[in-house]
Amino acid sequence: MKKKSSFPQTKVKNPEPKKKDEDWVIWAAWADRITFEEIKEKSGKNESEVIKIMRKNLKPGSFRLWRKRDHNTSIKHRKKFKLERKKLREKIKKTDIY
């Protein structure tokens, strides 16, 4: 039997669905490292449209959990993410000096 690739295949629990699909938007919204700006670029859906899709497709408890997680996560917005990274770098510099 011939091997398909010399690279190891990583199996993920929730593989990425096809883009331009509501399933992809839901998957990307749950992913911590994918910002709303990236979702807008790839699917054309802005933040309010993503929220509507999530509200429509998730159970009420799951939606509340996602909104709480999304609201507290600075990574979902590129501007907030850069600000948090800057604060973290400054904190690291201060601890390195002493």
Backbone as XML, in Angstrom:
<?xml version="1.0"?>
<chain id="A" units="angstrom">
  <residue number="1" name="MET">
    <atom name="N" x="0.840" y="-1.176" z="0.000"/>
    <atom name="CA" x="0.000" y="0.000" z="0.000"/>
    <atom name="C" x="0.888" y="1.244" z="0.000"/>
  </residue>
  <residue number="2" name="LYS">
    <atom name="N" x="0.620" y="2.168" z="-0.888"/>
    <atom name="CA" x="1.431" y="3.370" z="-1.036"/>
    <atom name="C" x="0.995" y="4.453" z="-0.054"/>
  </residue>
  <residue number="3" name="LYS">
    <atom name="N" x="1.998" y="5.107" z="0.518"/>
    <atom name="CA" x="1.744" y="6.189" z="1.448"/>
    <atom name="C" x="1.309" y="7.438" z="0.680"/>
  </residue>
  <residue number="4" name="LYS">
    <atom name="N" x="0.297" y="8.161" z="1.168"/>
    <atom name="CA" x="-0.227" y="9.337" z="0.473"/>
    <atom name="C" x="0.730" y="10.526" z="0.541"/>
  </residue>
  <residue number="5" name="SER">
    <atom name="N" x="1.367" y="10.721" z="1.683"/>
    <atom name="CA" x="2.188" y="11.902" z="1.872"/>
    <atom name="C" x="3.313" y="11.585" z="2.842"/>
  </residue>
  <residue number="6" name="SER">
    <atom name="N" x="4.403" y="12.336" z="2.702"/>
    <atom name="CA" x="5.506" y="12.149" z="3.636"/>
    <atom name="C" x="5.273" y="12.945" z="4.920"/>
  </residue>
  <residue number="7" name="PHE">
    <atom name="N" x="4.288" y="13.850" z="4.905"/>
    <atom name="CA" x="3.957" y="14.632" z="6.076"/>
    <atom name="C" x="2.917" y="13.899" z="6.915"/>
  </residue>
  <residue number="8" name="PRO">
    <atom name="N" x="3.060" y="13.942" z="8.238"/>
    <atom name="CA" x="2.038" y="13.305" z="9.077"/>
    <atom name="C" x="0.711" y="14.048" z="8.978"/>
  </residue>
  <residue number="9" name="GLN">
    <atom name="N" x="-0.364" y="13.320" z="9.002"/>
    <atom name="CA" x="-1.694" y="13.895" z="8.939"/>
    <atom name="C" x="-2.199" y="14.130" z="10.359"/>
  </residue>
  <residue number="10" name="THR">
    <atom name="N" x="-2.570" y="15.358" z="10.642"/>
    <atom name="CA" x="-3.099" y="15.701" z="11.953"/>
    <atom name="C" x="-4.613" y="15.613" z="11.902"/>
  </residue>
  <residue number="11" name="LYS">
    <atom name="N" x="-5.159" y="14.823" z="12.779"/>
    <atom name="CA" x="-6.611" y="14.709" z="12.862"/>
    <atom name="C" x="-7.092" y="15.647" z="13.950"/>
  </residue>
  <residue number="12" name="VAL">
    <atom name="N" x="-8.047" y="16.493" z="13.603"/>
    <atom name="CA" x="-8.588" y="17.429" z="14.573"/>
    <atom name="C" x="-10.000" y="17.013" z="14.946"/>
  </residue>
  <residue number="13" name="LYS">
    <atom name="N" x="-10.387" y="17.398" z="16.148"/>
    <atom name="CA" x="-11.707" y="17.032" z="16.644"/>
    <atom name="C" x="-12.809" y="17.681" z="15.815"/>
  </residue>
  <residue number="14" name="ASN">
    <atom name="N" x="-12.652" y="18.978" z="15.533"/>
    <atom name="CA" x="-13.629" y="19.704" z="14.732"/>
    <atom name="C" x="-12.933" y="20.256" z="13.491"/>
  </residue>
  <residue number="15" name="PRO">
    <atom name="N" x="-12.907" y="19.510" z="12.396"/>
    <atom name="CA" x="-12.224" y="20.004" z="11.204"/>
    <atom name="C" x="-12.918" y="21.230" z="10.629"/>
  </residue>
  <residue number="16" name="GLU">
    <atom name="N" x="-12.161" y="22.012" z="9.890"/>
    <atom name="CA" x="-12.693" y="23.253" z="9.323"/>
    <atom name="C" x="-13.686" y="22.946" z="8.210"/>
  </residue>
  <residue number="17" name="PRO">
    <atom name="N" x="-14.927" y="23.453" z="8.300"/>
    <atom name="CA" x="-15.909" y="23.246" z="7.225"/>
    <atom name="C" x="-15.570" y="24.099" z="6.009"/>
  </residue>
  <residue number="18" name="LYS">
    <atom name="N" x="-16.304" y="23.910" z="4.938"/>
    <atom name="CA" x="-16.086" y="24.679" z="3.720"/>
    <atom name="C" x="-16.453" y="26.146" z="3.962"/>
  </residue>
  <residue number="19" name="LYS">
    <atom name="N" x="-15.637" y="27.029" z="3.352"/>
    <atom name="CA" x="-15.898" y="28.465" z="3.501"/>
    <atom name="C" x="-17.171" y="28.853" z="2.768"/>
  </residue>
  <residue number="20" name="LYS">
    <atom name="N" x="-17.661" y="30.047" z="3.036"/>
    <atom name="CA" x="-18.899" y="30.584" z="2.444"/>
    <atom name="C" x="-20.134" y="29.819" z="2.912"/>
  </residue>
  <residue number="21" name="ASP">
    <atom name="N" x="-20.017" y="29.092" z="3.992"/>
    <atom name="CA" x="-21.102" y="28.283" z="4.516"/>
    <atom name="C" x="-21.391" y="28.766" z="5.941"/>
  </residue>
  <residue number="22" name="GLU">
    <atom name="N" x="-22.633" y="28.676" z="6.370"/>
    <atom name="CA" x="-22.969" y="29.082" z="7.744"/>
    <atom name="C" x="-22.204" y="28.250" z="8.765"/>
  </residue>
  <residue number="23" name="ASP">
    <atom name="N" x="-21.949" y="26.982" z="8.448"/>
    <atom name="CA" x="-21.193" y="26.139" z="9.369"/>
    <atom name="C" x="-19.785" y="26.686" z="9.579"/>
  </residue>
  <residue number="24" name="TRP">
    <atom name="N" x="-19.185" y="27.218" z="8.500"/>
    <atom name="CA" x="-17.844" y="27.793" z="8.627"/>
    <atom name="C" x="-17.889" y="29.033" z="9.509"/>
  </residue>
  <residue number="25" name="VAL">
    <atom name="N" x="-18.920" y="29.856" z="9.362"/>
    <atom name="CA" x="-19.047" y="31.073" z="10.172"/>
    <atom name="C" x="-19.171" y="30.695" z="11.648"/>
  </residue>
  <residue number="26" name="ILE">
    <atom name="N" x="-19.974" y="29.687" z="11.947"/>
    <atom name="CA" x="-20.134" y="29.228" z="13.334"/>
    <atom name="C" x="-18.810" y="28.683" z="13.864"/>
  </residue>
  <residue number="27" name="TRP">
    <atom name="N" x="-18.131" y="27.884" z="13.045"/>
    <atom name="CA" x="-16.838" y="27.313" z="13.441"/>
    <atom name="C" x="-15.828" y="28.420" z="13.713"/>
  </residue>
  <residue number="28" name="ALA">
    <atom name="N" x="-15.773" y="29.408" z="12.829"/>
    <atom name="CA" x="-14.817" y="30.506" z="12.976"/>
    <atom name="C" x="-15.159" y="31.390" z="14.170"/>
  </residue>
  <residue number="29" name="ALA">
    <atom name="N" x="-16.447" y="31.579" z="14.434"/>
    <atom name="CA" x="-16.857" y="32.403" z="15.576"/>
    <atom name="C" x="-16.449" y="31.739" z="16.892"/>
  </residue>
  <residue number="30" name="TRP">
    <atom name="N" x="-16.498" y="30.413" z="16.962"/>
    <atom name="CA" x="-16.087" y="29.706" z="18.171"/>
    <atom name="C" x="-14.572" y="29.691" z="18.323"/>
  </residue>
  <residue number="31" name="ALA">
    <atom name="N" x="-13.835" y="29.765" z="17.207"/>
    <atom name="CA" x="-12.371" y="29.712" z="17.266"/>
    <atom name="C" x="-11.830" y="31.001" z="17.883"/>
  </residue>
  <residue number="32" name="ASP">
    <atom name="N" x="-10.972" y="30.874" z="18.862"/>
    <atom name="CA" x="-10.457" y="32.039" z="19.569"/>
    <atom name="C" x="-9.525" y="32.885" z="18.716"/>
  </residue>
  <residue number="33" name="ARG">
    <atom name="N" x="-8.771" y="32.284" z="17.851"/>
    <atom name="CA" x="-7.749" y="33.017" z="17.102"/>
    <atom name="C" x="-8.241" y="33.611" z="15.791"/>
  </residue>
  <residue number="34" name="ILE">
    <atom name="N" x="-9.498" y="33.452" z="15.467"/>
    <atom name="CA" x="-10.040" y="34.029" z="14.245"/>
    <atom name="C" x="-10.835" y="35.274" z="14.616"/>
  </residue>
  <residue number="35" name="THR">
    <atom name="N" x="-10.405" y="36.421" z="14.093"/>
    <atom name="CA" x="-11.045" y="37.687" z="14.444"/>
    <atom name="C" x="-12.283" y="37.910" z="13.576"/>
  </residue>
  <residue number="36" name="PHE">
    <atom name="N" x="-13.129" y="38.828" z="14.015"/>
    <atom name="CA" x="-14.311" y="39.177" z="13.233"/>
    <atom name="C" x="-13.908" y="39.789" z="11.892"/>
  </residue>
  <residue number="37" name="GLU">
    <atom name="N" x="-12.766" y="40.477" z="11.868"/>
    <atom name="CA" x="-12.282" y="41.054" z="10.612"/>
    <atom name="C" x="-11.948" y="39.958" z="9.595"/>
  </residue>
  <residue number="38" name="GLU">
    <atom name="N" x="-11.331" y="38.864" z="10.072"/>
    <atom name="CA" x="-11.016" y="37.747" z="9.180"/>
    <atom name="C" x="-12.295" y="37.063" z="8.686"/>
  </residue>
  <residue number="39" name="ILE">
    <atom name="N" x="-13.276" y="36.939" z="9.560"/>
    <atom name="CA" x="-14.554" y="36.356" z="9.160"/>
    <atom name="C" x="-15.193" y="37.218" z="8.079"/>
  </residue>
  <residue number="40" name="LYS">
    <atom name="N" x="-15.122" y="38.529" z="8.245"/>
    <atom name="CA" x="-15.678" y="39.464" z="7.251"/>
    <atom name="C" x="-14.969" y="39.306" z="5.904"/>
  </residue>
  <residue number="41" name="GLU">
    <atom name="N" x="-13.632" y="39.189" z="5.934"/>
    <atom name="CA" x="-12.859" y="39.033" z="4.705"/>
    <atom name="C" x="-13.199" y="37.740" z="3.967"/>
  </residue>
  <residue number="42" name="LYS">
    <atom name="N" x="-13.341" y="36.643" z="4.713"/>
    <atom name="CA" x="-13.511" y="35.337" z="4.084"/>
    <atom name="C" x="-14.952" y="34.989" z="3.740"/>
  </residue>
  <residue number="43" name="SER">
    <atom name="N" x="-15.909" y="35.491" z="4.550"/>
    <atom name="CA" x="-17.305" y="35.106" z="4.305"/>
    <atom name="C" x="-18.195" y="36.281" z="3.916"/>
  </residue>
  <residue number="44" name="GLY">
    <atom name="N" x="-17.736" y="37.501" z="4.158"/>
    <atom name="CA" x="-18.547" y="38.666" z="3.838"/>
    <atom name="C" x="-19.552" y="39.018" z="4.921"/>
  </residue>
  <residue number="45" name="LYS">
    <atom name="N" x="-19.529" y="38.323" z="6.051"/>
    <atom name="CA" x="-20.461" y="38.579" z="7.156"/>
    <atom name="C" x="-19.789" y="39.472" z="8.196"/>
  </residue>
  <residue number="46" name="ASN">
    <atom name="N" x="-20.456" y="40.568" z="8.569"/>
    <atom name="CA" x="-19.886" y="41.423" z="9.608"/>
    <atom name="C" x="-20.265" y="40.873" z="10.984"/>
  </residue>
  <residue number="47" name="GLU">
    <atom name="N" x="-19.814" y="41.557" z="12.032"/>
    <atom name="CA" x="-20.012" y="41.053" z="13.391"/>
    <atom name="C" x="-21.487" y="40.878" z="13.746"/>
  </residue>
  <residue number="48" name="SER">
    <atom name="N" x="-22.331" y="41.832" z="13.396"/>
    <atom name="CA" x="-23.750" y="41.721" z="13.749"/>
    <atom name="C" x="-24.413" y="40.562" z="12.998"/>
  </residue>
  <residue number="49" name="GLU">
    <atom name="N" x="-24.001" y="40.300" z="11.764"/>
    <atom name="CA" x="-24.555" y="39.162" z="11.019"/>
    <atom name="C" x="-24.094" y="37.842" z="11.629"/>
  </residue>
  <residue number="50" name="VAL">
    <atom name="N" x="-22.836" y="37.815" z="12.100"/>
    <atom name="CA" x="-22.325" y="36.603" z="12.763"/>
    <atom name="C" x="-23.122" y="36.347" z="14.037"/>
  </residue>
  <residue number="51" name="ILE">
    <atom name="N" x="-23.405" y="37.392" z="14.792"/>
    <atom name="CA" x="-24.185" y="37.246" z="16.032"/>
    <atom name="C" x="-25.578" y="36.702" z="15.716"/>
  </residue>
  <residue number="52" name="LYS">
    <atom name="N" x="-26.209" y="37.210" z="14.657"/>
    <atom name="CA" x="-27.536" y="36.714" z="14.268"/>
    <atom name="C" x="-27.479" y="35.238" z="13.876"/>
  </residue>
  <residue number="53" name="ILE">
    <atom name="N" x="-26.443" y="34.853" z="13.125"/>
    <atom name="CA" x="-26.288" y="33.442" z="12.724"/>
    <atom name="C" x="-26.108" y="32.566" z="13.953"/>
  </residue>
  <residue number="54" name="MET">
    <atom name="N" x="-25.279" y="33.027" z="14.884"/>
    <atom name="CA" x="-25.033" y="32.251" z="16.103"/>
    <atom name="C" x="-26.313" y="32.133" z="16.936"/>
  </residue>
  <residue number="55" name="ARG">
    <atom name="N" x="-27.061" y="33.217" z="17.049"/>
    <atom name="CA" x="-28.306" y="33.193" z="17.823"/>
    <atom name="C" x="-29.305" y="32.218" z="17.201"/>
  </residue>
  <residue number="56" name="LYS">
    <atom name="N" x="-29.357" y="32.193" z="15.868"/>
    <atom name="CA" x="-30.319" y="31.347" z="15.165"/>
    <atom name="C" x="-29.952" y="29.857" z="15.250"/>
  </residue>
  <residue number="57" name="ASN">
    <atom name="N" x="-28.663" y="29.544" z="15.238"/>
    <atom name="CA" x="-28.238" y="28.157" z="15.127"/>
    <atom name="C" x="-27.835" y="27.493" z="16.444"/>
  </residue>
  <residue number="58" name="LEU">
    <atom name="N" x="-27.576" y="28.275" z="17.480"/>
    <atom name="CA" x="-27.170" y="27.688" z="18.751"/>
    <atom name="C" x="-28.341" y="27.627" z="19.720"/>
  </residue>
  <residue number="59" name="LYS">
    <atom name="N" x="-28.228" y="26.726" z="20.683"/>
    <atom name="CA" x="-29.195" y="26.697" z="21.770"/>
    <atom name="C" x="-29.001" y="27.966" z="22.600"/>
  </residue>
  <residue number="60" name="PRO">
    <atom name="N" x="-30.050" y="28.419" z="23.301"/>
    <atom name="CA" x="-29.919" y="29.664" z="24.075"/>
    <atom name="C" x="-28.745" y="29.665" z="25.064"/>
  </residue>
  <residue number="61" name="GLY">
    <atom name="N" x="-28.539" y="28.561" z="25.752"/>
    <atom name="CA" x="-27.431" y="28.485" z="26.715"/>
    <atom name="C" x="-26.074" y="28.541" z="26.028"/>
  </residue>
  <residue number="62" name="SER">
    <atom name="N" x="-25.957" y="27.866" z="24.894"/>
    <atom name="CA" x="-24.705" y="27.881" z="24.136"/>
    <atom name="C" x="-24.430" y="29.273" z="23.590"/>
  </residue>
  <residue number="63" name="PHE">
    <atom name="N" x="-25.485" y="29.950" z="23.143"/>
    <atom name="CA" x="-25.314" y="31.309" z="22.634"/>
    <atom name="C" x="-24.833" y="32.240" z="23.740"/>
  </residue>
  <residue number="64" name="ARG">
    <atom name="N" x="-25.440" y="32.149" z="24.921"/>
    <atom name="CA" x="-25.019" y="32.993" z="26.045"/>
    <atom name="C" x="-23.566" y="32.714" z="26.423"/>
  </residue>
  <residue number="65" name="LEU">
    <atom name="N" x="-23.193" y="31.445" z="26.438"/>
    <atom name="CA" x="-21.818" y="31.058" z="26.744"/>
    <atom name="C" x="-20.858" y="31.648" z="25.711"/>
  </residue>
  <residue number="66" name="TRP">
    <atom name="N" x="-21.221" y="31.557" z="24.421"/>
    <atom name="CA" x="-20.376" y="32.103" z="23.362"/>
    <atom name="C" x="-20.250" y="33.622" z="23.494"/>
  </residue>
  <residue number="67" name="ARG">
    <atom name="N" x="-21.371" y="34.324" z="23.746"/>
    <atom name="CA" x="-21.328" y="35.777" z="23.873"/>
    <atom name="C" x="-20.476" y="36.208" z="25.072"/>
  </residue>
  <residue number="68" name="LYS">
    <atom name="N" x="-20.591" y="35.484" z="26.164"/>
    <atom name="CA" x="-19.791" y="35.803" z="27.343"/>
    <atom name="C" x="-18.312" y="35.601" z="27.029"/>
  </residue>
  <residue number="69" name="ARG">
    <atom name="N" x="-18.002" y="34.503" z="26.378"/>
    <atom name="CA" x="-16.625" y="34.191" z="26.008"/>
    <atom name="C" x="-16.110" y="35.188" z="24.972"/>
  </residue>
  <residue number="70" name="ASP">
    <atom name="N" x="-16.938" y="35.507" z="24.004"/>
    <atom name="CA" x="-16.573" y="36.440" z="22.947"/>
    <atom name="C" x="-16.356" y="37.842" z="23.504"/>
  </residue>
  <residue number="71" name="HIS">
    <atom name="N" x="-17.215" y="38.251" z="24.412"/>
    <atom name="CA" x="-17.126" y="39.592" z="24.989"/>
    <atom name="C" x="-15.864" y="39.752" z="25.833"/>
  </residue>
  <residue number="72" name="ASN">
    <atom name="N" x="-15.469" y="38.699" z="26.532"/>
    <atom name="CA" x="-14.297" y="38.761" z="27.404"/>
    <atom name="C" x="-12.993" y="38.488" z="26.667"/>
  </residue>
  <residue number="73" name="THR">
    <atom name="N" x="-13.065" y="38.015" z="25.443"/>
    <atom name="CA" x="-11.864" y="37.681" z="24.689"/>
    <atom name="C" x="-11.452" y="38.865" z="23.834"/>
  </residue>
  <residue number="74" name="SER">
    <atom name="N" x="-10.270" y="39.379" z="24.094"/>
    <atom name="CA" x="-9.811" y="40.538" z="23.333"/>
    <atom name="C" x="-9.341" y="40.139" z="21.941"/>
  </residue>
  <residue number="75" name="ILE">
    <atom name="N" x="-9.137" y="38.875" z="21.719"/>
    <atom name="CA" x="-8.575" y="38.400" z="20.459"/>
    <atom name="C" x="-9.575" y="38.503" z="19.305"/>
  </residue>
  <residue number="76" name="LYS">
    <atom name="N" x="-10.870" y="38.496" z="19.580"/>
    <atom name="CA" x="-11.866" y="38.501" z="18.505"/>
    <atom name="C" x="-11.883" y="39.798" z="17.707"/>
  </residue>
  <residue number="77" name="HIS">
    <atom name="N" x="-11.300" y="40.859" z="18.245"/>
    <atom name="CA" x="-11.194" y="42.121" z="17.519"/>
    <atom name="C" x="-9.714" y="42.446" z="17.342"/>
  </residue>
  <residue number="78" name="ARG">
    <atom name="N" x="-9.315" y="42.666" z="16.107"/>
    <atom name="CA" x="-7.898" y="42.877" z="15.800"/>
    <atom name="C" x="-7.307" y="44.051" z="16.583"/>
  </residue>
  <residue number="79" name="LYS">
    <atom name="N" x="-8.039" y="45.149" z="16.702"/>
    <atom name="CA" x="-7.537" y="46.326" z="17.398"/>
    <atom name="C" x="-7.302" y="46.024" z="18.881"/>
  </residue>
  <residue number="80" name="LYS">
    <atom name="N" x="-8.270" y="45.358" z="19.523"/>
    <atom name="CA" x="-8.115" y="44.990" z="20.935"/>
    <atom name="C" x="-6.965" y="44.005" z="21.109"/>
  </residue>
  <residue number="81" name="PHE">
    <atom name="N" x="-6.830" y="43.091" z="20.156"/>
    <atom name="CA" x="-5.777" y="42.081" z="20.228"/>
    <atom name="C" x="-4.405" y="42.756" z="20.207"/>
  </residue>
  <residue number="82" name="LYS">
    <atom name="N" x="-4.216" y="43.715" z="19.297"/>
    <atom name="CA" x="-2.931" y="44.406" z="19.216"/>
    <atom name="C" x="-2.645" y="45.189" z="20.482"/>
  </residue>
  <residue number="83" name="LEU">
    <atom name="N" x="-3.672" y="45.806" z="21.059"/>
    <atom name="CA" x="-3.501" y="46.558" z="22.293"/>
    <atom name="C" x="-3.091" y="45.631" z="23.447"/>
  </residue>
  <residue number="84" name="GLU">
    <atom name="N" x="-3.751" y="44.483" z="23.553"/>
    <atom name="CA" x="-3.422" y="43.521" z="24.608"/>
    <atom name="C" x="-1.997" y="42.996" z="24.446"/>
  </residue>
  <residue number="85" name="ARG">
    <atom name="N" x="-1.594" y="42.732" z="23.196"/>
    <atom name="CA" x="-0.235" y="42.247" z="22.937"/>
    <atom name="C" x="0.795" y="43.302" z="23.350"/>
  </residue>
  <residue number="86" name="LYS">
    <atom name="N" x="0.482" y="44.563" z="23.064"/>
    <atom name="CA" x="1.379" y="45.652" z="23.425"/>
    <atom name="C" x="1.530" y="45.735" z="24.943"/>
  </residue>
  <residue number="87" name="LYS">
    <atom name="N" x="0.422" y="45.627" z="25.671"/>
    <atom name="CA" x="0.465" y="45.655" z="27.135"/>
    <atom name="C" x="1.285" y="44.480" z="27.666"/>
  </residue>
  <residue number="88" name="LEU">
    <atom name="N" x="1.110" y="43.321" z="27.068"/>
    <atom name="CA" x="1.833" y="42.132" z="27.501"/>
    <atom name="C" x="3.334" y="42.298" z="27.279"/>
  </residue>
  <residue number="89" name="ARG">
    <atom name="N" x="3.718" y="42.838" z="26.115"/>
    <atom name="CA" x="5.143" y="43.070" z="25.832"/>
    <atom name="C" x="5.748" y="44.054" z="26.837"/>
  </residue>
  <residue number="90" name="GLU">
    <atom name="N" x="5.011" y="45.107" z="27.151"/>
    <atom name="CA" x="5.506" y="46.086" z="28.124"/>
    <atom name="C" x="5.677" y="45.452" z="29.499"/>
  </residue>
  <residue number="91" name="LYS">
    <atom name="N" x="4.753" y="44.605" z="29.886"/>
    <atom name="CA" x="4.830" y="43.921" z="31.171"/>
    <atom name="C" x="6.048" y="43.001" z="31.217"/>
  </residue>
  <residue number="92" name="ILE">
    <atom name="N" x="6.299" y="42.307" z="30.109"/>
    <atom name="CA" x="7.452" y="41.404" z="30.039"/>
    <atom name="C" x="8.754" y="42.200" z="30.117"/>
  </residue>
  <residue number="93" name="LYS">
    <atom name="N" x="8.810" y="43.330" z="29.418"/>
    <atom name="CA" x="10.008" y="44.175" z="29.472"/>
    <atom name="C" x="10.296" y="44.638" z="30.886"/>
  </residue>
  <residue number="94" name="LYS">
    <atom name="N" x="9.243" y="45.025" z="31.618"/>
    <atom name="CA" x="9.413" y="45.498" z="33.003"/>
    <atom name="C" x="9.973" y="44.393" z="33.877"/>
  </residue>
  <residue number="95" name="THR">
    <atom name="N" x="9.504" y="43.164" z="33.698"/>
    <atom name="CA" x="9.993" y="42.071" z="34.536"/>
    <atom name="C" x="11.407" y="41.656" z="34.141"/>
  </residue>
  <residue number="96" name="ASP">
    <atom name="N" x="11.798" y="41.846" z="32.887"/>
    <atom name="CA" x="13.150" y="41.510" z="32.429"/>
    <atom name="C" x="14.178" y="42.492" z="32.967"/>
  </residue>
  <residue number="97" name="ILE">
    <atom name="N" x="13.785" y="43.730" z="33.191"/>
    <atom name="CA" x="14.700" y="44.767" z="33.648"/>
    <atom name="C" x="15.137" y="44.479" z="35.081"/>
  </residue>
  <residue number="98" name="TYR">
    <atom name="N" x="14.235" y="44.018" z="35.901"/>
    <atom name="CA" x="14.542" y="43.807" z="37.320"/>
    <atom name="C" x="15.184" y="42.496" z="37.581"/>
  </residue>
</chain>
